[in-house]
């Protein structure tokens, strides 16, 4: 009976679960930020490419 009571009081699994949830939340935030930043950087490089092609009179493939 004491083993069952000790098992129910043990909170090590809860701590591991909490760390897993925090890691998942941080990963989600990083993925969202990288996606938004990637789109912005892609747009910036496209604008630069267009400006350079217009300045030299050539077109990009």
mmCIF file of the N, C-alpha and C atoms, coordinates in Angstrom:
data_MODEL
# 
_entry.id   MODEL 
# 
loop_
_atom_site.group_PDB 
_atom_site.id 
_atom_site.type_symbol 
_atom_site.label_atom_id 
_atom_site.label_alt_id 
_atom_site.label_comp_id 
_atom_site.label_asym_id 
_atom_site.label_entity_id 
_atom_site.label_seq_id 
_atom_site.pdbx_PDB_ins_code 
_atom_site.Cartn_x 
_atom_site.Cartn_y 
_atom_site.Cartn_z 
_atom_site.occupancy 
_atom_site.B_iso_or_equiv 
_atom_site.pdbx_formal_charge 
_atom_site.auth_seq_id 
_atom_site.auth_comp_id 
_atom_site.auth_asym_id 
_atom_site.auth_atom_id 
_atom_site.pdbx_PDB_model_num 
ATOM 1   N N  . UNK A 1 1  ? 0.819  -1.183 0.000   1.00 0.00 ? 1  UNK A N  1 
ATOM 2   C CA . UNK A 1 1  ? 0.000  0.000  0.000   1.00 0.00 ? 1  UNK A CA 1 
ATOM 3   C C  . UNK A 1 1  ? 0.871  1.259  0.000   1.00 0.00 ? 1  UNK A C  1 
ATOM 4   N N  . UNK A 1 2  ? 1.980  1.227  0.727   1.00 0.00 ? 2  UNK A N  1 
ATOM 5   C CA . UNK A 1 2  ? 2.872  2.387  0.773   1.00 0.00 ? 2  UNK A CA 1 
ATOM 6   C C  . UNK A 1 2  ? 3.471  2.686  -0.592  1.00 0.00 ? 2  UNK A C  1 
ATOM 7   N N  . UNK A 1 3  ? 3.710  1.653  -1.385  1.00 0.00 ? 3  UNK A N  1 
ATOM 8   C CA . UNK A 1 3  ? 4.281  1.864  -2.722  1.00 0.00 ? 3  UNK A CA 1 
ATOM 9   C C  . UNK A 1 3  ? 3.316  2.640  -3.601  1.00 0.00 ? 3  UNK A C  1 
ATOM 10  N N  . UNK A 1 4  ? 2.043  2.349  -3.494  1.00 0.00 ? 4  UNK A N  1 
ATOM 11  C CA . UNK A 1 4  ? 1.035  3.051  -4.298  1.00 0.00 ? 4  UNK A CA 1 
ATOM 12  C C  . UNK A 1 4  ? 0.935  4.508  -3.868  1.00 0.00 ? 4  UNK A C  1 
ATOM 13  N N  . UNK A 1 5  ? 0.939  4.753  -2.585  1.00 0.00 ? 5  UNK A N  1 
ATOM 14  C CA . UNK A 1 5  ? 0.870  6.126  -2.073  1.00 0.00 ? 5  UNK A CA 1 
ATOM 15  C C  . UNK A 1 5  ? 2.107  6.907  -2.495  1.00 0.00 ? 5  UNK A C  1 
ATOM 16  N N  . UNK A 1 6  ? 3.279  6.292  -2.406  1.00 0.00 ? 6  UNK A N  1 
ATOM 17  C CA . UNK A 1 6  ? 4.505  6.964  -2.834  1.00 0.00 ? 6  UNK A CA 1 
ATOM 18  C C  . UNK A 1 6  ? 4.485  7.248  -4.330  1.00 0.00 ? 6  UNK A C  1 
ATOM 19  N N  . UNK A 1 7  ? 3.942  6.305  -5.094  1.00 0.00 ? 7  UNK A N  1 
ATOM 20  C CA . UNK A 1 7  ? 3.850  6.515  -6.544  1.00 0.00 ? 7  UNK A CA 1 
ATOM 21  C C  . UNK A 1 7  ? 2.940  7.704  -6.862  1.00 0.00 ? 7  UNK A C  1 
ATOM 22  N N  . UNK A 1 8  ? 1.827  7.811  -6.178  1.00 0.00 ? 8  UNK A N  1 
ATOM 23  C CA . UNK A 1 8  ? 0.894  8.911  -6.424  1.00 0.00 ? 8  UNK A CA 1 
ATOM 24  C C  . UNK A 1 8  ? 1.454  10.262 -5.988  1.00 0.00 ? 8  UNK A C  1 
ATOM 25  N N  . UNK A 1 9  ? 2.313  10.261 -5.006  1.00 0.00 ? 9  UNK A N  1 
ATOM 26  C CA . UNK A 1 9  ? 2.911  11.516 -4.529  1.00 0.00 ? 9  UNK A CA 1 
ATOM 27  C C  . UNK A 1 9  ? 4.131  11.942 -5.339  1.00 0.00 ? 9  UNK A C  1 
ATOM 28  N N  . UNK A 1 10 ? 4.690  11.026 -6.096  1.00 0.00 ? 10 UNK A N  1 
ATOM 29  C CA . UNK A 1 10 ? 5.895  11.311 -6.882  1.00 0.00 ? 10 UNK A CA 1 
ATOM 30  C C  . UNK A 1 10 ? 5.558  12.318 -7.985  1.00 0.00 ? 10 UNK A C  1 
ATOM 31  N N  . UNK A 1 11 ? 6.325  13.410 -8.058  1.00 0.00 ? 11 UNK A N  1 
ATOM 32  C CA . UNK A 1 11 ? 6.034  14.447 -9.046  1.00 0.00 ? 11 UNK A CA 1 
ATOM 33  C C  . UNK A 1 11 ? 7.158  14.615 -10.074 1.00 0.00 ? 11 UNK A C  1 
ATOM 34  N N  . UNK A 1 12 ? 8.060  13.664 -10.196 1.00 0.00 ? 12 UNK A N  1 
ATOM 35  C CA . UNK A 1 12 ? 9.146  13.771 -11.175 1.00 0.00 ? 12 UNK A CA 1 
ATOM 36  C C  . UNK A 1 12 ? 8.608  13.737 -12.596 1.00 0.00 ? 12 UNK A C  1 
ATOM 37  N N  . UNK A 1 13 ? 7.611  12.921 -12.859 1.00 0.00 ? 13 UNK A N  1 
ATOM 38  C CA . UNK A 1 13 ? 7.016  12.856 -14.184 1.00 0.00 ? 13 UNK A CA 1 
ATOM 39  C C  . UNK A 1 13 ? 6.362  14.166 -14.570 1.00 0.00 ? 13 UNK A C  1 
ATOM 40  N N  . UNK A 1 14 ? 5.727  14.818 -13.627 1.00 0.00 ? 14 UNK A N  1 
ATOM 41  C CA . UNK A 1 14 ? 5.090  16.103 -13.895 1.00 0.00 ? 14 UNK A CA 1 
ATOM 42  C C  . UNK A 1 14 ? 6.135  17.143 -14.268 1.00 0.00 ? 14 UNK A C  1 
ATOM 43  N N  . UNK A 1 15 ? 7.270  17.110 -13.621 1.00 0.00 ? 15 UNK A N  1 
ATOM 44  C CA . UNK A 1 15 ? 8.328  18.065 -13.927 1.00 0.00 ? 15 UNK A CA 1 
ATOM 45  C C  . UNK A 1 15 ? 8.851  17.843 -15.342 1.00 0.00 ? 15 UNK A C  1 
ATOM 46  N N  . UNK A 1 16 ? 9.054  16.600 -15.725 1.00 0.00 ? 16 UNK A N  1 
ATOM 47  C CA . UNK A 1 16 ? 9.516  16.301 -17.078 1.00 0.00 ? 16 UNK A CA 1 
ATOM 48  C C  . UNK A 1 16 ? 8.486  16.751 -18.103 1.00 0.00 ? 16 UNK A C  1 
ATOM 49  N N  . UNK A 1 17 ? 7.218  16.554 -17.818 1.00 0.00 ? 17 UNK A N  1 
ATOM 50  C CA . UNK A 1 17 ? 6.147  16.989 -18.715 1.00 0.00 ? 17 UNK A CA 1 
ATOM 51  C C  . UNK A 1 17 ? 6.145  18.503 -18.851 1.00 0.00 ? 17 UNK A C  1 
ATOM 52  N N  . UNK A 1 18 ? 6.337  19.197 -17.763 1.00 0.00 ? 18 UNK A N  1 
ATOM 53  C CA . UNK A 1 18 ? 6.379  20.663 -17.809 1.00 0.00 ? 18 UNK A CA 1 
ATOM 54  C C  . UNK A 1 18 ? 7.548  21.148 -18.656 1.00 0.00 ? 18 UNK A C  1 
ATOM 55  N N  . UNK A 1 19 ? 8.707  20.526 -18.503 1.00 0.00 ? 19 UNK A N  1 
ATOM 56  C CA . UNK A 1 19 ? 9.855  20.907 -19.329 1.00 0.00 ? 19 UNK A CA 1 
ATOM 57  C C  . UNK A 1 19 ? 9.579  20.625 -20.801 1.00 0.00 ? 19 UNK A C  1 
ATOM 58  N N  . UNK A 1 20 ? 8.910  19.529 -21.095 1.00 0.00 ? 20 UNK A N  1 
ATOM 59  C CA . UNK A 1 20 ? 8.560  19.211 -22.474 1.00 0.00 ? 20 UNK A CA 1 
ATOM 60  C C  . UNK A 1 20 ? 7.616  20.239 -23.070 1.00 0.00 ? 20 UNK A C  1 
ATOM 61  N N  . UNK A 1 21 ? 6.637  20.671 -22.303 1.00 0.00 ? 21 UNK A N  1 
ATOM 62  C CA . UNK A 1 21 ? 5.704  21.699 -22.778 1.00 0.00 ? 21 UNK A CA 1 
ATOM 63  C C  . UNK A 1 21 ? 6.406  23.035 -23.006 1.00 0.00 ? 21 UNK A C  1 
ATOM 64  N N  . UNK A 1 22 ? 7.303  23.392 -22.120 1.00 0.00 ? 22 UNK A N  1 
ATOM 65  C CA . UNK A 1 22 ? 8.060  24.639 -22.286 1.00 0.00 ? 22 UNK A CA 1 
ATOM 66  C C  . UNK A 1 22 ? 8.926  24.561 -23.542 1.00 0.00 ? 22 UNK A C  1 
ATOM 67  N N  . UNK A 1 23 ? 9.583  23.428 -23.758 1.00 0.00 ? 23 UNK A N  1 
ATOM 68  C CA . UNK A 1 23 ? 10.420 23.263 -24.947 1.00 0.00 ? 23 UNK A CA 1 
ATOM 69  C C  . UNK A 1 23 ? 9.582  23.348 -26.219 1.00 0.00 ? 23 UNK A C  1 
ATOM 70  N N  . UNK A 1 24 ? 8.391  22.755 -26.207 1.00 0.00 ? 24 UNK A N  1 
ATOM 71  C CA . UNK A 1 24 ? 7.506  22.815 -27.374 1.00 0.00 ? 24 UNK A CA 1 
ATOM 72  C C  . UNK A 1 24 ? 7.044  24.243 -27.632 1.00 0.00 ? 24 UNK A C  1 
ATOM 73  N N  . UNK A 1 25 ? 6.754  24.980 -26.596 1.00 0.00 ? 25 UNK A N  1 
ATOM 74  C CA . UNK A 1 25 ? 6.332  26.371 -26.742 1.00 0.00 ? 25 UNK A CA 1 
ATOM 75  C C  . UNK A 1 25 ? 7.460  27.226 -27.316 1.00 0.00 ? 25 UNK A C  1 
ATOM 76  N N  . UNK A 1 26 ? 8.659  27.034 -26.814 1.00 0.00 ? 26 UNK A N  1 
ATOM 77  C CA . UNK A 1 26 ? 9.811  27.791 -27.322 1.00 0.00 ? 26 UNK A CA 1 
ATOM 78  C C  . UNK A 1 26 ? 10.072 27.440 -28.783 1.00 0.00 ? 26 UNK A C  1 
ATOM 79  N N  . UNK A 1 27 ? 9.966  26.160 -29.132 1.00 0.00 ? 27 UNK A N  1 
ATOM 80  C CA . UNK A 1 27 ? 10.166 25.750 -30.528 1.00 0.00 ? 27 UNK A CA 1 
ATOM 81  C C  . UNK A 1 27 ? 9.124  26.395 -31.434 1.00 0.00 ? 27 UNK A C  1 
ATOM 82  N N  . UNK A 1 28 ? 7.890  26.462 -30.980 1.00 0.00 ? 28 UNK A N  1 
ATOM 83  C CA . UNK A 1 28 ? 6.836  27.110 -31.762 1.00 0.00 ? 28 UNK A CA 1 
ATOM 84  C C  . UNK A 1 28 ? 7.108  28.578 -32.001 1.00 0.00 ? 28 UNK A C  1 
ATOM 85  N N  . UNK A 1 29 ? 7.578  29.259 -30.974 1.00 0.00 ? 29 UNK A N  1 
ATOM 86  C CA . UNK A 1 29 ? 7.904  30.680 -31.106 1.00 0.00 ? 29 UNK A CA 1 
ATOM 87  C C  . UNK A 1 29 ? 9.067  30.875 -32.078 1.00 0.00 ? 29 UNK A C  1 
ATOM 88  N N  . UNK A 1 30 ? 10.082 30.027 -31.984 1.00 0.00 ? 30 UNK A N  1 
ATOM 89  C CA . UNK A 1 30 ? 11.236 30.133 -32.879 1.00 0.00 ? 30 UNK A CA 1 
ATOM 90  C C  . UNK A 1 30 ? 10.815 29.879 -34.323 1.00 0.00 ? 30 UNK A C  1 
ATOM 91  N N  . UNK A 1 31 ? 9.997  28.862 -34.560 1.00 0.00 ? 31 UNK A N  1 
ATOM 92  C CA . UNK A 1 31 ? 9.550  28.562 -35.921 1.00 0.00 ? 31 UNK A CA 1 
ATOM 93  C C  . UNK A 1 31 ? 8.752  29.729 -36.487 1.00 0.00 ? 31 UNK A C  1 
ATOM 94  N N  . UNK A 1 32 ? 7.876  30.309 -35.688 1.00 0.00 ? 32 UNK A N  1 
ATOM 95  C CA . UNK A 1 32 ? 7.082  31.450 -36.137 1.00 0.00 ? 32 UNK A CA 1 
ATOM 96  C C  . UNK A 1 32 ? 7.977  32.642 -36.470 1.00 0.00 ? 32 UNK A C  1 
ATOM 97  N N  . UNK A 1 33 ? 8.943  32.924 -35.625 1.00 0.00 ? 33 UNK A N  1 
ATOM 98  C CA . UNK A 1 33 ? 9.841  34.059 -35.856 1.00 0.00 ? 33 UNK A CA 1 
ATOM 99  C C  . UNK A 1 33 ? 10.698 33.850 -37.095 1.00 0.00 ? 33 UNK A C  1 
ATOM 100 N N  . UNK A 1 34 ? 11.227 32.657 -37.270 1.00 0.00 ? 34 UNK A N  1 
ATOM 101 C CA . UNK A 1 34 ? 12.078 32.374 -38.434 1.00 0.00 ? 34 UNK A CA 1 
ATOM 102 C C  . UNK A 1 34 ? 11.271 32.452 -39.722 1.00 0.00 ? 34 UNK A C  1 
ATOM 103 N N  . UNK A 1 35 ? 10.032 31.963 -39.683 1.00 0.00 ? 35 UNK A N  1 
ATOM 104 C CA . UNK A 1 35 ? 9.179  32.030 -40.868 1.00 0.00 ? 35 UNK A CA 1 
ATOM 105 C C  . UNK A 1 35 ? 8.899  33.484 -41.249 1.00 0.00 ? 35 UNK A C  1 
ATOM 106 N N  . UNK A 1 36 ? 8.555  34.293 -40.277 1.00 0.00 ? 36 UNK A N  1 
ATOM 107 C CA . UNK A 1 36 ? 8.273  35.710 -40.547 1.00 0.00 ? 36 UNK A CA 1 
ATOM 108 C C  . UNK A 1 36 ? 9.533  36.434 -41.020 1.00 0.00 ? 36 UNK A C  1 
ATOM 109 N N  . UNK A 1 37 ? 10.643 36.165 -40.387 1.00 0.00 ? 37 UNK A N  1 
ATOM 110 C CA . UNK A 1 37 ? 11.900 36.808 -40.774 1.00 0.00 ? 37 UNK A CA 1 
ATOM 111 C C  . UNK A 1 37 ? 12.339 36.345 -42.151 1.00 0.00 ? 37 UNK A C  1 
ATOM 112 N N  . UNK A 1 38 ? 12.153 35.070 -42.455 1.00 0.00 ? 38 UNK A N  1 
ATOM 113 C CA . UNK A 1 38 ? 12.529 34.532 -43.763 1.00 0.00 ? 38 UNK A CA 1 
ATOM 114 C C  . UNK A 1 38 ? 11.760 35.192 -44.885 1.00 0.00 ? 38 UNK A C  1 
ATOM 115 N N  . UNK A 1 39 ? 10.478 35.415 -44.681 1.00 0.00 ? 39 UNK A N  1 
ATOM 116 C CA . UNK A 1 39 ? 9.658  36.083 -45.685 1.00 0.00 ? 39 UNK A CA 1 
ATOM 117 C C  . UNK A 1 39 ? 10.142 37.510 -45.894 1.00 0.00 ? 39 UNK A C  1 
ATOM 118 N N  . UNK A 1 40 ? 10.456 38.192 -44.827 1.00 0.00 ? 40 UNK A N  1 
ATOM 119 C CA . UNK A 1 40 ? 10.941 39.572 -44.918 1.00 0.00 ? 40 UNK A CA 1 
ATOM 120 C C  . UNK A 1 40 ? 12.281 39.638 -45.642 1.00 0.00 ? 40 UNK A C  1 
ATOM 121 N N  . UNK A 1 41 ? 13.183 38.739 -45.324 1.00 0.00 ? 41 UNK A N  1 
ATOM 122 C CA . UNK A 1 41 ? 14.502 38.724 -45.961 1.00 0.00 ? 41 UNK A CA 1 
ATOM 123 C C  . UNK A 1 41 ? 14.371 38.379 -47.440 1.00 0.00 ? 41 UNK A C  1 
ATOM 124 N N  . UNK A 1 42 ? 13.499 37.432 -47.772 1.00 0.00 ? 42 UNK A N  1 
ATOM 125 C CA . UNK A 1 42 ? 13.280 37.062 -49.169 1.00 0.00 ? 42 UNK A CA 1 
ATOM 126 C C  . UNK A 1 42 ? 12.762 38.253 -49.972 1.00 0.00 ? 42 UNK A C  1 
ATOM 127 N N  . UNK A 1 43 ? 11.830 38.990 -49.400 1.00 0.00 ? 43 UNK A N  1 
ATOM 128 C CA . UNK A 1 43 ? 11.294 40.182 -50.068 1.00 0.00 ? 43 UNK A CA 1 
ATOM 129 C C  . UNK A 1 43 ? 12.387 41.223 -50.267 1.00 0.00 ? 43 UNK A C  1 
ATOM 130 N N  . UNK A 1 44 ? 13.212 41.409 -49.271 1.00 0.00 ? 44 UNK A N  1 
ATOM 131 C CA . UNK A 1 44 ? 14.302 42.394 -49.364 1.00 0.00 ? 44 UNK A CA 1 
ATOM 132 C C  . UNK A 1 44 ? 15.279 42.011 -50.467 1.00 0.00 ? 44 UNK A C  1 
ATOM 133 N N  . UNK A 1 45 ? 15.676 40.735 -50.533 1.00 0.00 ? 45 UNK A N  1 
ATOM 134 C CA . UNK A 1 45 ? 16.603 40.311 -51.579 1.00 0.00 ? 45 UNK A CA 1 
ATOM 135 C C  . UNK A 1 45 ? 15.972 40.405 -52.969 1.00 0.00 ? 45 UNK A C  1 
ATOM 136 N N  . UNK A 1 46 ? 14.691 40.148 -53.069 1.00 0.00 ? 46 UNK A N  1 
ATOM 137 C CA . UNK A 1 46 ? 14.008 40.304 -54.353 1.00 0.00 ? 46 UNK A CA 1 
ATOM 138 C C  . UNK A 1 46 ? 14.017 41.760 -54.794 1.00 0.00 ? 46 UNK A C  1 
ATOM 139 N N  . UNK A 1 47 ? 13.775 42.664 -53.874 1.00 0.00 ? 47 UNK A N  1 
ATOM 140 C CA . UNK A 1 47 ? 13.808 44.100 -54.191 1.00 0.00 ? 47 UNK A CA 1 
ATOM 141 C C  . UNK A 1 47 ? 15.202 44.537 -54.619 1.00 0.00 ? 47 UNK A C  1 
ATOM 142 N N  . UNK A 1 48 ? 16.216 44.047 -53.946 1.00 0.00 ? 48 UNK A N  1 
ATOM 143 C CA . UNK A 1 48 ? 17.597 44.389 -54.298 1.00 0.00 ? 48 UNK A CA 1 
ATOM 144 C C  . UNK A 1 48 ? 17.922 43.852 -55.685 1.00 0.00 ? 48 UNK A C  1 
ATOM 145 N N  . UNK A 1 49 ? 17.519 42.610 -55.957 1.00 0.00 ? 49 UNK A N  1 
ATOM 146 C CA . UNK A 1 49 ? 17.781 42.009 -57.259 1.00 0.00 ? 49 UNK A CA 1 
ATOM 147 C C  . UNK A 1 49 ? 17.103 42.801 -58.383 1.00 0.00 ? 49 UNK A C  1 
ATOM 148 N N  . UNK A 1 50 ? 15.872 43.192 -58.138 1.00 0.00 ? 50 UNK A N  1 
ATOM 149 C CA . UNK A 1 50 ? 15.139 43.977 -59.131 1.00 0.00 ? 50 UNK A CA 1 
ATOM 150 C C  . UNK A 1 50 ? 15.808 45.321 -59.367 1.00 0.00 ? 50 UNK A C  1 
ATOM 151 N N  . UNK A 1 51 ? 16.250 45.967 -58.289 1.00 0.00 ? 51 UNK A N  1 
ATOM 152 C CA . UNK A 1 51 ? 16.920 47.264 -58.424 1.00 0.00 ? 51 UNK A CA 1 
ATOM 153 C C  . UNK A 1 51 ? 18.230 47.138 -59.175 1.00 0.00 ? 51 UNK A C  1 
ATOM 154 N N  . UNK A 1 52 ? 18.983 46.083 -58.894 1.00 0.00 ? 52 UNK A N  1 
ATOM 155 C CA . UNK A 1 52 ? 20.264 45.897 -59.567 1.00 0.00 ? 52 UNK A CA 1 
ATOM 156 C C  . UNK A 1 52 ? 20.049 45.581 -61.051 1.00 0.00 ? 52 UNK A C  1 
ATOM 157 N N  . UNK A 1 53 ? 19.031 44.786 -61.363 1.00 0.00 ? 53 UNK A N  1 
ATOM 158 C CA . UNK A 1 53 ? 18.753 44.458 -62.767 1.00 0.00 ? 53 UNK A CA 1 
ATOM 159 C C  . UNK A 1 53 ? 18.327 45.716 -63.515 1.00 0.00 ? 53 UNK A C  1 
ATOM 160 N N  . UNK A 1 54 ? 17.568 46.573 -62.879 1.00 0.00 ? 54 UNK A N  1 
ATOM 161 C CA . UNK A 1 54 ? 17.142 47.823 -63.514 1.00 0.00 ? 54 UNK A CA 1 
ATOM 162 C C  . UNK A 1 54 ? 18.304 48.773 -63.710 1.00 0.00 ? 54 UNK A C  1 
ATOM 163 N N  . UNK A 1 55 ? 19.255 48.765 -62.819 1.00 0.00 ? 55 UNK A N  1 
ATOM 164 C CA . UNK A 1 55 ? 20.402 49.676 -62.922 1.00 0.00 ? 55 UNK A CA 1 
ATOM 165 C C  . UNK A 1 55 ? 21.356 49.254 -64.013 1.00 0.00 ? 55 UNK A C  1 
ATOM 166 N N  . UNK A 1 56 ? 21.487 47.959 -64.269 1.00 0.00 ? 56 UNK A N  1 
ATOM 167 C CA . UNK A 1 56 ? 22.431 47.491 -65.289 1.00 0.00 ? 56 UNK A CA 1 
ATOM 168 C C  . UNK A 1 56 ? 21.774 47.255 -66.642 1.00 0.00 ? 56 UNK A C  1 
ATOM 169 N N  . UNK A 1 57 ? 20.438 47.282 -66.656 1.00 0.00 ? 57 UNK A N  1 
ATOM 170 C CA . UNK A 1 57 ? 19.734 47.087 -67.907 1.00 0.00 ? 57 UNK A CA 1 
ATOM 171 C C  . UNK A 1 57 ? 19.576 45.644 -68.294 1.00 0.00 ? 57 UNK A C  1 
ATOM 172 N N  . UNK A 1 58 ? 19.860 44.716 -67.373 1.00 0.00 ? 58 UNK A N  1 
ATOM 173 C CA . UNK A 1 58 ? 19.702 43.281 -67.669 1.00 0.00 ? 58 UNK A CA 1 
ATOM 174 C C  . UNK A 1 58 ? 18.503 42.760 -66.892 1.00 0.00 ? 58 UNK A C  1 
ATOM 175 N N  . UNK A 1 59 ? 18.067 41.595 -67.235 1.00 0.00 ? 59 UNK A N  1 
ATOM 176 C CA . UNK A 1 59 ? 16.974 40.973 -66.510 1.00 0.00 ? 59 UNK A CA 1 
ATOM 177 C C  . UNK A 1 59 ? 17.503 39.760 -65.764 1.00 0.00 ? 59 UNK A C  1 
ATOM 178 N N  . UNK A 1 60 ? 16.780 39.420 -64.710 1.00 0.00 ? 60 UNK A N  1 
ATOM 179 C CA . UNK A 1 60 ? 17.152 38.242 -63.941 1.00 0.00 ? 60 UNK A CA 1 
ATOM 180 C C  . UNK A 1 60 ? 16.410 37.045 -64.517 1.00 0.00 ? 60 UNK A C  1 
ATOM 181 N N  . UNK A 1 61 ? 16.997 35.880 -64.429 1.00 0.00 ? 61 UNK A N  1 
ATOM 182 C CA . UNK A 1 61 ? 16.352 34.665 -64.980 1.00 0.00 ? 61 UNK A CA 1 
ATOM 183 C C  . UNK A 1 61 ? 15.115 34.290 -64.204 1.00 0.00 ? 61 UNK A C  1 
# 
